[in-house]
């Protein structure tokens, strides 16, 4: 009985996804967008040396920002429409001592005093970014 329910759910999900994809394709065709248009825009962005992260392209030559979602046409935003931006980050900083390694090296170089000095000195701060994003407000 459980397998039948899972199978029915899987079929319903597949039909739903297919209908959404079909609807997006029809809307893109009605708006005059095609797969070839996306290829042309991507080539243009590549030729201009546009920088991209995930689905956002920044073209400094033409001063436009392009955004591309799955099965939708490129959305173009001129730099002049950007009102403001904000950098959002979430980072953790850890202090690593490496005391044992430094004590061994200090001992090899300067004996017992070198081991003590090596163990209590040094270390470095390491920053790990959990999240880094840019929020762009447009008009």
N, C-alpha and C positions, 0 to 999 in steps of 0.2 A: 504494500500500500504506500509506504514512504517513497519508494522508487518512482511510482506513478506520479505522485505529487511533485517530486523534484523534476521529473521529465516534463510535466505540464507547465510548471513554472519556467523551465528553461525555454520551452517553445514560445510561451507568452513573452518572455524577455527578448528573444530573438526577433519576434514579429514587431515588438515595440521599437527596438533599435533600428530595424530595417525601415520602418515607417518614418522615423525621425530623420534618418539619413536621406531617404527619398525626398522628404519635404524640404530639407536643406538644399539638396541638389536642384530641385525644381525652382525654389526661390532664387538661387544663384543664377540659374539659366534665365529666369524672367527678368532679373536685374541686369542681364547682359554680361555676367561674369562667367568665365570658363576656366578649365584647367590650364589652357594655353596662356591665359592672362596671368595666372599665378606664376607660371614658369618665366614669363617675360619680366614680371616684376622682380622675381628672385635673381634673374640674370642681371638686371639693372642694378640691384642692390649690391650684388657681388662685384660688378664692374666699378661701382662707385666706392668700393671698400667699406661698405656699411658695417657697423658693429652690431652683433646680435647676441642676445641672451634668451634662450628658450624660444618663445614665439614673438619677441619684440625686436625689431630692427631699427637702428638709428643711423640715418643717412646724413652725415654732416655736410656733404657736398651740396645736396639739394635742400638741406635743412628741413627734413621731414622725419617723423616717427611712423613706422608701419607696424601694425599688429595683425597677426594671422592666427585665427583659431581653426581647429579641425573642421573641414568641410564648409568653411565660410570664406568669402573673399577678403583680400587685404583691406584693412582699415587704415587710412592715411590721415595723419594729424600734422599740420605744419608747426614748426617751432613757434611761430607767432601766436598760436592758440594755447601755448603752455603758460599757465598763470603762475604756478609755483611748483616746487618739488621738495621732497623731504627724504633724507636717507634714514632708513630704519635698520637698526642692527641689534643683535642680541649676542653678546660674547661673554665667554668665561676666561679668566686669566688664572693661570696656575704658576706657582714658583717651584721650579725643580732645582734640587740641591746637588745631586750627584756626589754626595759626600764621600761615599766609599771609594768611588773611582778616584776622586781627587786625593783622598788619603793615601791610596796605594801609590799614585804617581808622586805625591809629596814625599812619601817614605823612601821611594827609590832615589829621588833627587837629593833630599836633605836629611834623611834619617828620621828619627822619632819626632823631632821638632817639625819637620816637613809634613809628616803624617797628620799631626795635630792641626797645623795651619791649613793644610789642604782640606781637611774634613770640615772646618768651620767657615771657610771662605767660599766665595763664588756662588754659582747657581745662576739661573736665568729665568725670566718670565716668559711664559708661552701663552699666547692668546688663541683661543679656539672660537671661531664664529659659528654659532648655531643657526643664525638667520641673518641675511643681508639682502635688503631690498630697497628700491627707489619708488616712492609714491609720486606720481605725476598728476597734478591737477590741471585739467584743460577746460577751456571755455566752450 
